[in-house]
Amino acid sequence: MDVYYGEWLVNIARRTIAAWVKRGKKFKPKNSPSEFYEKRGVFTTLYTYPKKTLRGCVGYPEPTMPMIEALVESVISATRDPRFPKLSGAELDKITIEVSVLTKPELIVVKDPREYPAKINLGKDGLIIEKGIFKGLLLPQVPMEWDWNQEMFLGNLCIKASLSPKEWRVKGVKIYKFQAEIFAEEYPKGSIKRVDSETT
């Protein structure tokens, strides 16, 4: 997916935020490219500008609905991420938007949990962990932002799932990886660039 489509996605995300925050209405995109109706996982991340502190991040890791629908739903959910106050209209010009389009999660098969770090490509792979009712996800860009190595990535993934940091070493825990095409505004309502590993 090239930057042209990425610009389209991020513009839809911003229009969705404006419609939802200002009028309480769900934006309905029209005349979108046919590719946008393929089932894909999508995450929307909001950052404050210029400090780039997290303001909201919600999404759908599994390809259960058309990408365009998943985008709109993830955008609305990101504006009311329970970790933060609901996004206000006054903030619309003070945030940047990042859209991540995901591949289908793939189970990482190992004989010994100690093999997990060697099977993770930092900056390219996002991770999902599952243990019973506990589940957590971190996008591919997260370890690069925090300068984590593979073991730190796995430990923080466990924490995200409300597990102990070393839980990934326990047999029976399932860990999946996925990749993402990531498009982000450089500044509020500004130019959009692709920021995933294919461009670095």
Backbone as ProteinMPNN parsed JSONL, in Angstrom:
{"seq_chain_A": "MDVYYGEWLVNIARRTIAAWVKRGKKFKPKNSPSEFYEKRGVFTTLYTYPKKTLRGCVGYPEPTMPMIEALVESVISATRDPRFPKLSGAELDKITIEVSVLTKPELIVVKDPREYPAKINLGKDGLIIEKGIFKGLLLPQVPMEWDWNQEMFLGNLCIKASLSPKEWRVKGVKIYKFQAEIFAEEYPKGSIKRVDSETT", "coords_chain_A": {"N_chain_A": [[0.852, -1.185, 0.0], [0.734, 2.127, -0.991], [1.9, 5.529, -0.251], [-0.102, 7.222, -1.134], [-2.529, 5.843, -0.663], [-2.237, 5.666, 2.062], [-2.414, 8.361, 2.821], [-5.075, 8.779, 2.207], [-6.33, 7.099, 4.074], [-5.517, 8.255, 6.553], [-6.617, 10.797, 6.288], [-9.347, 10.136, 6.257], [-9.491, 9.188, 8.846], [-9.032, 11.559, 10.316], [-11.259, 13.114, 9.548], [-13.229, 11.516, 10.574], [-12.741, 11.726, 13.33], [-13.294, 14.478, 13.728], [-16.036, 14.606, 13.034], [-17.123, 12.943, 14.982], [-16.265, 13.98, 17.503], [-17.06, 16.672, 17.414], [-19.763, 16.632, 16.577], [-20.897, 14.278, 17.397], [-21.432, 12.271, 15.584], [-21.137, 9.504, 13.362], [-18.734, 9.304, 10.905], [-19.191, 8.584, 7.479], [-17.428, 7.191, 5.095], [-17.156, 7.73, 1.558], [-16.91, 6.471, -1.792], [-14.441, 5.162, -1.595], [-11.274, 3.51, -2.305], [-11.307, 0.189, -3.735], [-9.645, -1.579, -2.407], [-9.864, -0.905, 0.25], [-11.965, -2.254, 1.246], [-11.265, -4.774, 1.796], [-10.829, -7.309, 4.263], [-9.111, -6.374, 7.073], [-6.909, -6.005, 9.888], [-6.816, -3.125, 11.972], [-5.283, -0.335, 13.559], [-5.615, 2.725, 15.335], [-3.712, 5.441, 16.337], [-3.312, 8.157, 18.495], [-1.48, 11.123, 19.036], [-0.167, 13.716, 21.142], [0.871, 16.948, 20.037], [3.671, 19.139, 19.988], [5.092, 17.202, 21.405], [4.648, 14.502, 21.159], [3.322, 12.633, 22.879], [1.475, 9.838, 24.012], [-1.973, 9.821, 23.276], [-4.136, 8.302, 22.794], [-4.966, 4.985, 21.797], [-6.322, 2.507, 19.977], [-7.624, -0.481, 18.522], [-8.244, -3.112, 16.073], [-7.033, -6.193, 16.015], [-7.507, -8.534, 14.543], [-8.532, -9.606, 11.246], [-11.499, -9.026, 10.904], [-13.436, -7.437, 9.809], [-14.269, -5.189, 7.053], [-11.524, -3.118, 6.056], [-11.991, -0.313, 5.991], [-14.209, -0.004, 7.63], [-13.223, -0.989, 10.037], [-11.296, 0.933, 10.495], [-12.799, 3.333, 10.935], [-14.211, 2.587, 13.251], [-12.086, 2.092, 15.026], [-10.928, 4.606, 15.194], [-12.942, 6.17, 16.432], [-13.062, 4.832, 18.871], [-10.475, 5.341, 19.796], [-10.616, 8.038, 20.454], [-11.853, 7.963, 22.826], [-10.365, 6.417, 24.495], [-10.039, 4.524, 27.355], [-7.917, 4.997, 29.082], [-7.376, 7.652, 29.106], [-8.686, 11.077, 29.337], [-11.74, 11.841, 27.545], [-11.346, 12.826, 24.151], [-11.347, 16.224, 23.284], [-12.994, 18.863, 21.401], [-11.343, 21.067, 21.317], [-8.857, 20.017, 21.161], [-8.364, 19.098, 18.633], [-6.675, 20.355, 16.794], [-4.292, 19.895, 17.93], [-3.274, 17.403, 17.935], [-1.687, 14.547, 16.427], [-2.218, 12.014, 13.965], [-1.942, 8.513, 13.606], [-2.103, 5.731, 11.566], [-2.293, 2.268, 11.511], [-2.139, -0.499, 9.48], [-2.787, -3.832, 9.625], [-1.261, -7.1, 9.159], [-2.526, -10.488, 9.082], [-2.471, -11.975, 12.272], [0.087, -14.291, 13.216], [0.79, -17.376, 14.66], [3.62, -17.875, 16.68], [5.711, -20.515, 16.536], [7.383, -22.516, 18.791], [9.727, -24.758, 20.359], [10.802, -24.393, 22.793], [10.251, -21.803, 25.096], [12.373, -20.004, 25.342], [13.249, -19.572, 22.827], [11.805, -17.547, 21.672], [12.797, -14.736, 21.554], [14.685, -14.791, 19.42], [13.097, -15.113, 17.234], [11.842, -12.771, 16.69], [11.569, -9.867, 14.834], [12.728, -6.862, 15.349], [11.107, -3.72, 15.026], [9.771, -4.483, 12.812], [8.016, -6.604, 13.438], [4.958, -6.828, 15.192], [3.463, -7.804, 18.318], [1.345, -10.228, 19.909], [0.073, -11.518, 22.904], [-1.306, -14.336, 24.557], [-2.908, -15.755, 27.317], [-4.999, -17.766, 28.805], [-7.65, -15.88, 29.992], [-6.274, -13.583, 29.654], [-4.859, -11.099, 27.588], [-2.741, -9.309, 25.393], [-1.407, -6.658, 23.338], [1.161, -5.234, 21.344], [2.209, -2.795, 19.079], [4.348, -2.802, 16.101], [5.985, -0.505, 16.069], [6.386, 0.258, 18.676], [8.57, -0.938, 20.333], [10.728, 0.296, 19.089], [10.366, 2.977, 19.605], [10.86, 3.026, 22.304], [13.343, 1.963, 22.566], [13.77, -0.807, 23.042], [15.075, -4.135, 23.484], [14.604, -7.507, 22.2], [13.826, -9.151, 24.392], [12.982, -7.267, 26.274], [10.86, -6.233, 24.895], [9.134, -8.45, 24.86], [8.719, -8.712, 27.624], [7.398, -6.31, 28.277], [5.182, -6.664, 26.718], [3.919, -8.693, 28.117], [3.297, -7.288, 30.474], [1.443, -5.496, 29.415], [-0.655, -7.204, 29.057], [-1.437, -7.62, 31.593], [0.082, -9.479, 32.947], [2.882, -11.107, 34.594], [6.215, -9.82, 33.98], [7.896, -11.874, 33.057], [6.339, -13.849, 32.073], [6.175, -14.741, 29.473], [7.98, -16.746, 29.222], [6.843, -19.031, 30.094], [5.608, -22.245, 29.481], [2.888, -23.001, 27.297], [1.813, -20.503, 27.046], [0.644, -18.406, 24.478], [2.057, -16.775, 21.725], [1.804, -14.421, 19.215], [2.772, -13.02, 16.045], [2.751, -10.123, 13.932], [2.713, -7.949, 11.074], [2.852, -4.46, 10.064], [1.577, -1.789, 8.067], [2.324, 1.495, 8.306], [1.099, 4.716, 8.652], [1.5, 8.181, 9.097], [0.728, 11.476, 10.329], [2.885, 14.272, 9.993], [2.628, 16.601, 11.356], [-0.173, 18.266, 12.999], [-2.915, 17.882, 10.862], [-1.199, 17.876, 8.768], [1.362, 16.979, 6.3], [1.622, 13.552, 5.23], [3.343, 10.607, 6.04], [4.907, 7.444, 5.355], [5.836, 5.222, 7.849], [6.715, 2.713, 8.587], [8.78, -0.287, 8.693], [9.506, -0.778, 6.044], [10.259, 1.545, 4.928], [12.493, 2.376, 6.145]], "CA_chain_A": [[0.0, 0.0, 0.0], [1.629, 3.275, -1.073], [1.561, 6.696, 0.576], [-1.377, 7.768, -1.606], [-3.595, 5.192, 0.106], [-2.045, 6.056, 3.449], [-2.983, 9.703, 2.979], [-6.521, 8.607, 2.177], [-6.732, 6.516, 5.352], [-5.342, 9.218, 7.637], [-7.616, 11.852, 6.092], [-10.615, 9.59, 6.734], [-9.403, 9.157, 10.303], [-9.218, 12.912, 10.855], [-12.654, 13.515, 9.336], [-14.026, 10.734, 11.524], [-12.571, 12.342, 14.646], [-14.013, 15.752, 13.755], [-17.483, 14.351, 13.046], [-17.512, 12.316, 16.242], [-16.009, 14.857, 18.653], [-17.818, 17.923, 17.303], [-21.204, 16.458, 16.359], [-21.376, 13.007, 17.907], [-21.917, 11.489, 14.457], [-20.145, 8.615, 12.753], [-18.433, 9.649, 9.527], [-19.38, 7.477, 6.547], [-16.628, 7.451, 3.889], [-17.751, 7.367, 0.275], [-16.028, 6.374, -2.963], [-13.103, 4.72, -1.197], [-10.714, 2.472, -3.174], [-11.815, -1.159, -3.467], [-8.743, -2.233, -1.45], [-10.26, -0.558, 1.606], [-13.053, -3.129, 1.678], [-10.693, -6.052, 2.195], [-10.817, -7.451, 5.719], [-7.78, -6.165, 7.642], [-6.832, -5.434, 11.218], [-6.433, -1.709, 11.929], [-5.141, 0.411, 14.809], [-5.454, 4.174, 15.242], [-2.977, 5.996, 17.471], [-3.333, 9.613, 18.58], [-0.39, 11.691, 19.822], [-0.145, 15.164, 21.304], [1.915, 17.594, 19.228], [4.777, 18.455, 19.303], [5.833, 16.308, 22.285], [4.355, 13.134, 20.76], [2.932, 11.756, 23.973], [0.308, 9.06, 23.629], [-3.271, 10.4, 23.646], [-5.139, 7.257, 22.603], [-4.586, 3.948, 20.833], [-7.278, 1.405, 20.011], [-7.756, -1.075, 17.206], [-8.761, -4.454, 15.87], [-5.911, -6.966, 15.478], [-7.935, -9.593, 13.628], [-9.238, -9.122, 10.051], [-12.889, -9.469, 11.051], [-14.347, -6.534, 9.097], [-13.563, -4.418, 6.025], [-10.559, -2.178, 6.62], [-12.573, 1.019, 6.149], [-15.074, -0.048, 8.804], [-12.351, -1.138, 11.202], [-10.655, 2.228, 10.706], [-13.75, 4.265, 11.557], [-14.494, 2.138, 14.62], [-10.893, 2.273, 15.864], [-10.754, 6.044, 15.403], [-13.897, 6.604, 17.455], [-12.644, 4.249, 20.151], [-9.253, 6.008, 20.246], [-10.951, 9.335, 21.047], [-12.367, 7.723, 24.18], [-9.501, 5.418, 25.127], [-10.311, 4.647, 28.796], [-6.727, 5.41, 29.834], [-7.251, 9.101, 29.017], [-9.964, 11.782, 29.209], [-12.247, 11.853, 26.179], [-10.771, 13.879, 23.326], [-12.241, 17.382, 23.146], [-12.877, 19.612, 20.158], [-10.219, 22.007, 21.418], [-7.61, 19.291, 20.938], [-8.273, 18.591, 17.266], [-5.526, 20.945, 16.116], [-3.118, 19.684, 18.779], [-2.932, 15.984, 17.895], [-1.367, 13.921, 15.152], [-2.89, 10.725, 13.795], [-1.159, 7.438, 13.003], [-2.936, 4.583, 11.219], [-1.529, 1.041, 11.253], [-2.913, -1.549, 8.824], [-2.102, -5.042, 10.085], [-1.399, -8.41, 8.538], [-3.178, -11.45, 9.971], [-1.535, -12.504, 13.273], [0.603, -15.64, 12.963], [1.318, -17.989, 15.869], [5.046, -18.187, 16.674], [5.855, -21.888, 17.004], [8.683, -22.801, 19.397], [9.79, -25.93, 21.23], [11.19, -23.871, 24.102], [9.971, -20.36, 25.115], [13.599, -19.21, 25.224], [13.483, -19.332, 21.408], [11.008, -16.42, 21.192], [13.525, -13.522, 21.134], [15.353, -14.968, 18.125], [12.09, -15.155, 16.176], [11.208, -11.453, 16.614], [12.283, -8.868, 14.05], [12.385, -5.562, 15.927], [10.772, -2.688, 14.061], [8.908, -5.063, 11.773], [6.986, -7.446, 14.037], [4.169, -6.524, 16.363], [3.234, -9.042, 19.059], [0.145, -10.47, 20.714], [0.24, -12.617, 23.851], [-2.551, -14.873, 25.103], [-2.847, -16.77, 28.36], [-6.332, -17.812, 29.385], [-8.453, -14.68, 29.729], [-5.374, -12.444, 29.529], [-4.41, -10.865, 26.219], [-2.145, -7.995, 25.203], [-0.863, -6.403, 22.006], [2.011, -4.069, 21.134], [2.467, -2.569, 17.664], [5.776, -2.912, 15.743], [6.734, 0.719, 16.308], [6.558, 0.523, 20.107], [9.923, -1.179, 20.856], [11.674, 1.239, 18.502], [10.175, 4.248, 20.301], [11.384, 2.913, 23.663], [14.672, 1.373, 22.483], [13.754, -2.107, 23.699], [15.514, -5.315, 22.752], [13.517, -8.483, 22.069], [13.345, -9.607, 25.703], [12.236, -6.155, 26.862], [9.604, -6.188, 24.136], [8.297, -9.531, 25.378], [8.358, -8.398, 29.003], [6.384, -5.249, 28.28], [3.975, -7.269, 26.163], [3.28, -9.377, 29.246], [2.727, -6.259, 31.347], [0.255, -4.97, 28.723], [-1.711, -8.196, 29.245], [-1.609, -7.776, 33.054], [0.834, -10.657, 33.366], [4.22, -10.776, 35.084], [7.101, -9.581, 32.829], [8.575, -13.082, 32.579], [5.33, -14.865, 31.765], [6.383, -15.269, 28.128], [8.859, -17.91, 29.32], [6.057, -20.151, 30.612], [5.022, -23.073, 28.432], [1.435, -22.898, 27.208], [1.479, -19.146, 26.636], [0.67, -18.26, 23.019], [2.53, -15.482, 21.233], [1.602, -14.245, 17.779], [3.39, -11.823, 15.486], [2.1, -9.559, 12.75], [3.391, -6.774, 10.553], [1.93, -3.34, 9.865], [1.888, -0.636, 7.225], [2.04, 2.572, 9.244], [1.057, 6.042, 8.027], [1.363, 9.156, 10.176], [0.865, 12.908, 10.078], [4.102, 14.85, 10.553], [2.112, 17.611, 12.272], [-1.636, 18.233, 12.877], [-3.482, 18.175, 9.541], [-0.072, 18.099, 7.866], [1.726, 15.95, 5.335], [1.559, 12.189, 5.76], [4.464, 9.782, 5.589], [4.902, 6.048, 5.768], [6.883, 5.155, 8.872], [7.038, 1.344, 8.984], [10.142, -0.726, 8.404], [9.799, -0.83, 4.618], [10.756, 2.842, 4.501], [13.649, 2.755, 6.945]], "C_chain_A": [[0.895, 1.244, 0.0], [1.109, 4.451, -0.256], [0.241, 7.325, 0.149], [-2.534, 7.17, -0.814], [-3.48, 5.536, 1.59], [-2.614, 7.427, 3.742], [-4.505, 9.633, 3.048], [-7.01, 8.103, 3.536], [-6.634, 7.531, 6.494], [-6.335, 10.37, 7.504], [-9.006, 11.391, 6.545], [-10.623, 9.566, 8.258], [-9.646, 10.544, 10.894], [-10.651, 13.397, 10.666], [-13.583, 12.765, 10.286], [-13.949, 11.342, 12.92], [-13.384, 13.626, 14.747], [-15.52, 15.539, 13.841], [-17.935, 13.816, 14.391], [-17.39, 13.284, 17.425], [-16.878, 16.113, 18.608], [-19.326, 17.71, 17.252], [-21.768, 15.158, 16.9], [-21.914, 12.102, 16.823], [-20.785, 10.67, 13.853], [-19.969, 8.987, 11.283], [-18.561, 8.418, 8.638], [-18.612, 7.765, 5.259], [-17.334, 6.973, 2.629], [-16.665, 7.309, -0.792], [-14.583, 6.011, -2.592], [-12.592, 3.656, -2.163], [-11.202, 1.083, -2.766], [-10.957, -1.901, -2.447], [-9.182, -1.998, -0.01], [-11.387, -1.442, 2.135], [-12.575, -4.562, 1.931], [-10.667, -6.122, 3.716], [-9.378, -7.363, 6.223], [-7.913, -5.69, 9.087], [-6.32, -4.006, 11.119], [-6.308, -1.161, 13.345], [-5.008, 1.897, 14.491], [-4.776, 4.666, 16.513], [-3.004, 7.521, 17.385], [-2.189, 10.074, 19.48], [-0.615, 13.191, 20.003], [1.005, 15.707, 20.466], [2.371, 18.861, 19.935], [5.496, 17.407, 20.159], [5.681, 14.831, 21.934], [4.19, 12.206, 21.971], [1.627, 11.073, 23.587], [-0.969, 9.713, 24.144], [-4.412, 9.398, 23.471], [-4.66, 6.255, 21.578], [-5.523, 2.764, 21.001], [-7.372, 0.812, 18.604], [-8.289, -2.486, 17.237], [-7.654, -5.301, 15.247], [-6.307, -8.011, 14.438], [-8.685, -9.001, 12.432], [-10.689, -9.603, 10.035], [-13.884, -8.584, 10.324], [-13.57, -5.782, 8.026], [-12.685, -3.341, 6.655], [-11.167, -0.806, 6.884], [-13.489, 1.078, 7.371], [-14.25, -0.165, 10.082], [-11.668, 0.182, 11.525], [-11.586, 3.18, 11.438], [-14.012, 3.873, 13.009], [-13.289, 2.354, 15.534], [-10.633, 3.747, 16.156], [-11.669, 6.541, 16.517], [-13.473, 6.082, 18.825], [-11.392, 4.932, 20.693], [-9.537, 7.357, 20.888], [-11.485, 9.192, 22.466], [-11.641, 6.544, 24.825], [-9.642, 5.575, 26.646], [-9.107, 5.053, 29.644], [-6.586, 6.931, 29.923], [-8.634, 9.755, 29.07], [-10.441, 11.729, 27.756], [-11.673, 13.042, 25.418], [-11.789, 15.004, 23.156], [-12.027, 18.072, 21.809], [-11.693, 20.553, 20.145], [-8.886, 21.337, 21.12], [-7.383, 18.892, 19.486], [-7.063, 19.132, 16.512], [-4.225, 20.724, 16.886], [-2.714, 18.212, 18.834], [-2.498, 15.589, 16.49], [-1.952, 12.512, 15.151], [-1.951, 9.744, 13.099], [-2.086, 6.25, 12.78], [-2.04, 3.401, 10.868], [-2.463, -0.012, 10.666], [-2.149, -2.859, 9.006], [-2.271, -6.238, 9.148], [-2.088, -9.339, 9.54], [-2.162, -11.993, 10.975], [-1.192, -13.963, 13.018], [1.215, -16.194, 14.25], [2.811, -18.284, 15.701], [5.219, -19.571, 17.303], [7.272, -22.096, 17.537], [8.595, -24.097, 20.197], [10.085, -25.508, 22.67], [10.939, -22.364, 24.085], [11.206, -19.481, 24.978], [13.944, -18.906, 23.76], [12.773, -18.077, 20.902], [11.828, -15.207, 20.748], [14.154, -13.633, 19.75], [14.377, -14.942, 16.958], [11.38, -13.816, 15.98], [12.111, -10.489, 15.859], [11.862, -7.487, 14.546], [12.157, -4.514, 14.842], [9.873, -3.171, 12.945], [7.746, -5.837, 12.381], [6.293, -6.769, 15.211], [3.846, -7.843, 17.042], [1.902, -9.036, 19.794], [0.446, -11.636, 21.637], [-1.126, -13.029, 24.377], [-2.231, -15.9, 26.176], [-4.187, -16.765, 29.075], [-7.137, -16.59, 28.992], [-7.58, -13.451, 29.49], [-4.855, -12.323, 28.095], [-3.846, -9.453, 26.114], [-1.517, -7.887, 23.834], [0.035, -5.169, 22.052], [2.339, -3.979, 19.644], [3.967, -2.59, 17.362], [6.596, -1.678, 16.086], [7.078, 0.952, 17.782], [7.979, 0.232, 20.611], [10.964, -0.22, 20.295], [11.586, 2.586, 19.206], [10.817, 4.231, 21.68], [12.766, 2.277, 23.726], [14.768, 0.059, 23.261], [14.465, -3.135, 22.832], [14.377, -6.337, 22.757], [12.951, -8.923, 23.425], [12.56, -8.512, 26.419], [10.872, -6.012, 26.188], [8.638, -7.238, 24.676], [7.84, -9.246, 26.809], [7.274, -7.342, 29.087], [5.081, -5.716, 27.644], [3.203, -7.98, 27.269], [2.599, -8.373, 30.175], [1.449, -5.689, 30.741], [-0.935, -5.902, 28.925], [-2.005, -8.456, 30.721], [-1.011, -9.087, 33.557], [2.187, -10.211, 33.926], [5.169, -10.657, 33.892], [7.786, -10.819, 32.265], [7.604, -14.187, 32.171], [5.52, -15.472, 30.38], [7.268, -16.513, 28.124], [8.12, -19.166, 29.768], [5.455, -20.94, 29.454], [3.501, -22.97, 28.466], [0.956, -21.505, 26.863], [1.593, -19.062, 25.11], [1.128, -16.853, 22.648], [2.414, -15.468, 19.712], [2.4, -13.021, 17.317], [2.626, -11.396, 14.236], [2.957, -8.385, 12.277], [2.361, -5.667, 10.299], [2.484, -2.35, 8.852], [1.413, 0.581, 8.018], [2.152, 3.922, 8.537], [0.747, 7.08, 9.098], [1.465, 10.591, 9.672], [2.177, 13.393, 10.7], [3.773, 15.965, 11.547], [0.596, 17.656, 12.075], [-2.125, 18.721, 11.51], [-2.399, 18.378, 8.492], [0.185, 16.958, 6.914], [1.834, 14.597, 6.014], [2.706, 11.373, 5.179], [4.262, 8.346, 6.054], [6.083, 5.835, 6.705], [7.209, 3.72, 9.299], [8.385, 0.957, 8.415], [10.483, -0.74, 6.921], [10.387, 0.495, 4.122], [11.998, 3.259, 5.25], [14.854, 1.905, 6.586]], "O_chain_A": [[1.725, 1.403, 0.894], [0.037, 4.389, 0.346], [-0.464, 7.9, 0.977], [-3.415, 7.893, -0.349], [-4.485, 5.68, 2.286], [-3.227, 7.639, 4.788], [-5.14, 10.332, 3.838], [-7.986, 8.618, 4.082], [-7.553, 7.652, 7.304], [-6.84, 10.866, 8.511], [-9.754, 12.163, 7.146], [-11.633, 9.884, 8.887], [-10.387, 10.682, 11.868], [-11.2, 14.038, 11.563], [-14.59, 13.304, 10.745], [-14.962, 11.46, 13.611], [-14.084, 13.843, 15.736], [-16.203, 16.203, 14.621], [-18.999, 14.185, 14.887], [-18.303, 13.39, 18.244], [-17.374, 16.567, 19.64], [-20.086, 18.502, 17.81], [-22.981, 14.948, 16.87], [-22.762, 11.252, 17.093], [-19.629, 11.092, 13.837], [-20.93, 8.986, 10.513], [-18.097, 7.336, 8.998], [-19.1, 8.513, 4.411], [-18.017, 5.949, 2.631], [-15.647, 7.995, -0.711], [-13.632, 6.497, -3.204], [-13.396, 2.961, -2.784], [-11.476, 0.835, -1.592], [-11.459, -2.746, -1.706], [-8.897, -2.82, 0.862], [-11.724, -1.392, 3.318], [-13.372, -5.448, 2.239], [-10.501, -5.1, 4.382], [-8.53, -8.174, 5.848], [-8.9, -5.055, 9.458], [-5.478, -3.707, 10.271], [-7.115, -1.477, 14.22], [-4.373, 2.28, 13.508], [-5.207, 4.353, 17.623], [-2.749, 8.098, 16.328], [-1.951, 9.502, 20.544], [-1.18, 13.853, 19.132], [1.99, 15.012, 20.218], [1.529, 19.602, 20.444], [6.435, 16.777, 19.673], [6.486, 14.003, 22.359], [4.824, 11.155, 22.069], [0.78, 11.664, 22.917], [-1.044, 10.111, 25.306], [-5.524, 9.628, 23.947], [-4.018, 6.627, 20.595], [-5.521, 2.098, 22.037], [-7.217, 1.527, 17.614], [-8.724, -2.99, 18.272], [-7.362, -5.144, 14.061], [-5.518, -8.332, 13.549], [-9.395, -8.006, 12.581], [-11.056, -10.477, 9.249], [-15.06, -8.934, 10.225], [-12.341, -5.737, 8.077], [-13.054, -2.731, 7.659], [-10.876, -0.197, 7.913], [-13.537, 2.093, 8.065], [-14.548, 0.483, 11.085], [-11.48, 0.516, 12.695], [-11.206, 3.769, 12.45], [-14.031, 4.729, 13.893], [-13.449, 2.754, 16.687], [-10.171, 4.095, 17.243], [-11.231, 7.242, 17.43], [-13.522, 6.809, 19.817], [-11.249, 5.09, 21.906], [-8.794, 7.788, 21.769], [-11.563, 10.166, 23.214], [-12.224, 5.779, 25.594], [-9.386, 6.658, 27.171], [-9.27, 5.417, 30.809], [-5.787, 7.443, 30.707], [-9.644, 9.08, 28.873], [-9.629, 11.587, 26.842], [-11.531, 14.132, 25.971], [-12.967, 14.745, 22.911], [-10.996, 17.884, 21.164], [-11.105, 20.811, 19.095], [-7.894, 22.017, 20.856], [-6.309, 18.395, 19.146], [-6.491, 18.432, 15.676], [-3.187, 21.291, 16.544], [-1.909, 17.816, 19.676], [-2.888, 16.209, 15.5], [-2.151, 11.904, 16.203], [-1.262, 10.09, 12.14], [-2.775, 5.814, 13.702], [-1.142, 3.515, 10.034], [-3.463, -0.374, 11.286], [-0.998, -2.975, 8.587], [-3.275, -6.37, 8.448], [-2.214, -9.0, 10.716], [-1.086, -12.433, 10.569], [-2.052, -14.766, 12.655], [2.067, -15.547, 14.859], [3.221, -18.872, 14.7], [4.903, -19.765, 18.477], [8.247, -21.879, 16.818], [7.519, -24.483, 20.655], [9.678, -26.166, 23.627], [11.37, -21.694, 23.147], [11.103, -18.333, 24.545], [14.82, -18.087, 23.483], [13.094, -17.586, 19.82], [11.585, -14.685, 19.66], [14.153, -12.665, 18.99], [14.789, -14.765, 15.812], [10.431, -13.724, 15.202], [13.28, -10.318, 16.206], [10.783, -6.999, 14.211], [12.91, -4.429, 13.872], [9.282, -2.372, 12.219], [6.616, -5.742, 11.9], [6.938, -6.214, 16.1], [3.943, -8.897, 16.415], [1.407, -7.998, 20.234], [1.015, -12.638, 21.204], [-1.993, -12.188, 24.614], [-1.403, -16.791, 25.983], [-4.475, -15.862, 29.861], [-7.292, -16.292, 27.808], [-8.098, -12.385, 29.157], [-4.466, -13.312, 27.474], [-4.404, -8.512, 26.678], [-1.137, -8.892, 23.233], [-0.287, -4.182, 22.713], [2.705, -4.978, 19.024], [4.777, -2.413, 18.271], [7.789, -1.793, 16.367], [7.96, 1.751, 18.097], [8.556, 1.095, 21.272], [11.972, 0.051, 20.948], [12.598, 3.264, 19.389], [11.265, 5.263, 22.179], [13.305, 2.071, 24.813], [15.705, -0.163, 24.028], [14.465, -3.032, 21.605], [13.295, -6.051, 23.27], [11.736, -9.05, 23.582], [11.575, -8.801, 27.098], [9.869, -5.711, 26.835], [7.466, -6.949, 24.919], [6.69, -9.515, 27.157], [6.339, -7.465, 29.878], [4.005, -5.226, 27.986], [1.978, -7.878, 27.346], [1.466, -8.583, 30.608], [0.483, -5.428, 31.456], [-2.082, -5.457, 28.963], [-2.73, -9.391, 31.063], [-1.538, -9.716, 34.475], [2.585, -9.06, 33.747], [4.957, -11.327, 32.882], [8.214, -10.814, 31.11], [8.01, -15.328, 31.95], [5.078, -16.594, 30.131], [7.304, -17.25, 27.138], [8.707, -20.247, 29.816], [4.858, -20.359, 28.548], [2.901, -22.865, 29.536], [-0.184, -21.331, 26.432], [2.538, -19.592, 24.526], [0.639, -15.865, 23.196], [2.867, -16.384, 19.026], [2.666, -12.108, 18.099], [1.955, -12.196, 13.584], [3.819, -7.898, 13.008], [1.154, -5.911, 10.319], [3.688, -2.104, 8.787], [0.235, 0.683, 8.36], [3.165, 4.228, 7.909], [-0.158, 6.89, 9.912], [2.189, 10.882, 8.72], [2.539, 12.976, 11.8], [4.547, 16.237, 12.466], [0.107, 17.132, 11.074], [-1.793, 19.821, 11.069], [-2.646, 18.982, 7.447], [-0.657, 16.077, 6.735], [2.1, 14.505, 7.212], [2.998, 11.443, 3.986], [3.542, 8.078, 7.017], [7.207, 6.225, 6.388], [7.919, 3.529, 10.287], [9.049, 1.749, 7.746], [11.664, -0.715, 6.575], [10.947, 0.559, 3.027], [12.516, 4.355, 5.037], [15.928, 2.081, 7.161]]}, "name": "protein", "num_of_chains": 1, "seq": "MDVYYGEWLVNIARRTIAAWVKRGKKFKPKNSPSEFYEKRGVFTTLYTYPKKTLRGCVGYPEPTMPMIEALVESVISATRDPRFPKLSGAELDKITIEVSVLTKPELIVVKDPREYPAKINLGKDGLIIEKGIFKGLLLPQVPMEWDWNQEMFLGNLCIKASLSPKEWRVKGVKIYKFQAEIFAEEYPKGSIKRVDSETT"}
